[in-house]
Amino acid sequence: MTSSSKSRSRGSLVRLALPLLVLGACAGCGLAGTAVSAGAGAAAEAQQAQQAKQTEDRVRQELDQAQHAAAQQRADAEDQGK
């Protein structure tokens, strides 16, 4: 092996090992766990927001249907009174 190929393979090894060392250090201090928890919390909040929007849409639709039924009943009552 030539010295340039040795230095190239050593550079590759350092490039691969560095992120692993950083992840290991973060995991040791709890930072990785915090990041995972934050990600899971954000996903749960997004799901709750989606469910709230669906509930709001359903309630709005039911309210519209009730208002339409009440208007129809008033119209029917007026027609019967004439």
C-alpha positions in Angstrom: 0.0 0.0 0.0 1.2 3.5 -0.8 1.2 6.2 1.8 -1.5 8.1 -0.1 -3.9 5.1 -0.1 -3.1 4.6 3.7 -4.0 8.2 4.4 -7.1 8.0 2.3 -8.4 4.9 4.1 -7.5 6.5 7.4 -9.6 9.6 6.3 -12.5 7.3 5.5 -12.3 5.6 8.8 -12.2 8.9 10.6 -15.2 10.2 8.6 -17.2 7.0 9.5 -16.1 6.9 13.2 -16.7 10.6 14.0 -20.5 10.5 13.7 -20.5 7.3 15.8 -18.4 8.9 18.5 -20.7 12.0 18.5 -23.8 9.8 18.8 -22.2 7.8 21.6 -21.3 10.9 23.5 -24.9 12.3 23.0 -26.4 9.0 24.2 -24.2 9.0 27.2 -25.4 12.5 28.3 -29.0 11.8 27.5 -29.2 14.2 24.6 -30.2 11.5 22.2 -33.0 10.4 24.5 -34.2 14.0 24.7 -34.2 14.3 21.0 -36.2 11.1 20.5 -38.7 12.2 23.2 -39.1 15.5 21.6 -39.7 13.9 18.2 -42.3 11.5 19.7 -44.0 14.4 21.6 -44.2 16.4 18.4 -45.7 13.4 16.5 -48.3 12.9 19.3 -49.2 16.6 19.3 -49.7 16.5 15.5 -51.9 13.5 15.8 -54.0 15.2 18.5 -54.3 18.3 16.4 -55.5 16.2 13.5 -58.1 14.4 15.7 -59.2 17.8 17.1 -59.7 19.1 13.5 -61.7 16.0 12.6 -63.9 16.4 15.7 -64.4 20.1 14.9 -65.4 19.2 11.3 -67.9 16.5 12.5 -69.5 18.8 15.1 -69.8 21.6 12.5 -71.4 19.2 10.1 -73.9 18.0 12.7 -74.7 21.6 13.7 -75.4 22.4 10.0 -77.6 19.4 9.7 -79.5 20.3 12.9 -80.0 23.9 11.6 -81.2 22.7 8.3 -83.7 20.3 10.0 -85.0 23.1 12.2 -85.5 25.4 9.2 -87.3 22.6 7.4 -89.6 22.0 10.5 -90.4 25.8 10.6 -91.2 25.8 6.9 -93.4 22.8 7.3 -95.2 24.3 10.3 -95.8 27.6 8.4 -97.2 25.6 5.4 -99.6 23.7 7.7 -100.8 26.9 9.3 -101.8 28.5 6.1 
